[in-house]
Amino acid sequence: MKLYYLPASCSLSPHIVVNELGLDVELIRVDHTTHKTESGLDFHDINPHGYVPLLELGNGDRLREGPVIVQYLADLKPDAGLAAPAGTMERYRLQEMLGFLSTEIHKGFIPLLYARLAGNYVETARPKLEKRYQWIDAHLADRPFLMGDHFTVADAYLFALTGWGQAAWLKSYYKAGIHFDELRNLEAWYARMRQRHAVRRAIEEEGLAF
Ligand SMILES: N[C@@H](CCC(=O)N[C@@H](CS)C(=O)NCC(=O)O)C(=O)O
């Protein structure tokens, strides 16, 4: 399999999941500005939408959309417990969380990441995103991970996104004017994530300052 990624972007989420599961996946870096791969391929020929992550399967099938890719990966090794079994209420809870992260957090960051272009809209978008993070902080008050007592693909996704508000450890792009200083549960969760071997390795493999 091949995982197309942009360093420090949302593709860090499936990258972490690949490492957690110890899967044999080739990492293919896409250039942020030219949208070319290192071997010179135009990424738009691979994903017409032009965005990462994209997972290419052994048979050539291409899977898009981060929340789907991480579930596909988790289902390759169900015993690892990174996603509850399909059809269970726990799986729907996981999908509920992934949907929330995708639409409220991931896309909630966009105006902050492009603050100059977004102009005044930032003043609407920032408090909304802060409110969503306050909910996550409260949610983490009595559980070590987003879905309960063990790590799931939802934690990998939230980790990738939350990095955008932690500009200090990111080298280059993806810096949002948002800080989580008052969110103690989130802060503790983030510190725990950074200790995980799979996370550290993904950060190192993407060449991020850590
Ligand atoms: N709906 C997609 C969105 C992915 C997305 O926003 N990817 C960004 C990085 S976080 C990207 O590749 N941006 C570059 C571009 O759109 O040209 C998903 O959830 O997988």
Ligand as a Chemical Component Dictionary entry (heavy atoms), coordinates in Angstrom:
data_LIG
# 
_chem_comp.id                   LIG 
_chem_comp.type                 NON-POLYMER 
_chem_comp.pdbx_formal_charge   0 
_chem_comp.three_letter_code    LIG 
# 
loop_
_chem_comp_atom.comp_id 
_chem_comp_atom.atom_id 
_chem_comp_atom.alt_atom_id 
_chem_comp_atom.type_symbol 
_chem_comp_atom.charge 
_chem_comp_atom.model_Cartn_x 
_chem_comp_atom.model_Cartn_y 
_chem_comp_atom.model_Cartn_z 
_chem_comp_atom.pdbx_ordinal 
LIG N1  N1  N 0 -12.064 15.880 2.977  1  
LIG C1  C1  C 0 -10.649 15.588 3.028  2  
LIG C2  C2  C 0 -9.914  16.876 3.268  3  
LIG C3  C3  C 0 -8.435  16.651 3.310  4  
LIG C4  C4  C 0 -7.660  17.963 3.422  5  
LIG O1  O1  O 0 -8.201  19.012 3.785  6  
LIG N2  N2  N 0 -6.344  17.874 3.120  7  
LIG C5  C5  C 0 -5.475  19.021 3.134  8  
LIG C6  C6  C 0 -4.384  18.861 4.186  9  
LIG S1  S1  S 0 -5.062  18.796 5.818  10 
LIG C7  C7  C 0 -4.769  19.141 1.798  11 
LIG O2  O2  O 0 -4.303  18.182 1.227  12 
LIG N3  N3  N 0 -4.694  20.366 1.277  13 
LIG C8  C8  C 0 -4.007  20.650 0.072  14 
LIG C9  C9  C 0 -4.927  21.034 -1.043 15 
LIG O3  O3  O 0 -6.157  20.992 -0.854 16 
LIG O4  O4  O 0 -4.420  21.384 -2.075 17 
LIG C10 C10 C 0 -10.359 14.568 4.136  18 
LIG O5  O5  O 0 -10.963 14.671 5.204  19 
LIG O6  O6  O 0 -9.544  13.666 3.915  20 
# 
loop_
_chem_comp_bond.comp_id 
_chem_comp_bond.atom_id_1 
_chem_comp_bond.atom_id_2 
_chem_comp_bond.value_order 
_chem_comp_bond.pdbx_ordinal 
LIG N1  C1  SING 1  
LIG C1  C2  SING 2  
LIG C1  C10 SING 3  
LIG C2  C3  SING 4  
LIG C3  C4  SING 5  
LIG C4  O1  DOUB 6  
LIG C4  N2  SING 7  
LIG N2  C5  SING 8  
LIG C5  C6  SING 9  
LIG C5  C7  SING 10 
LIG C6  S1  SING 11 
LIG C7  O2  DOUB 12 
LIG C7  N3  SING 13 
LIG N3  C8  SING 14 
LIG C8  C9  SING 15 
LIG C9  O3  DOUB 16 
LIG C9  O4  SING 17 
LIG C10 O5  DOUB 18 
LIG C10 O6  SING 19 
# 
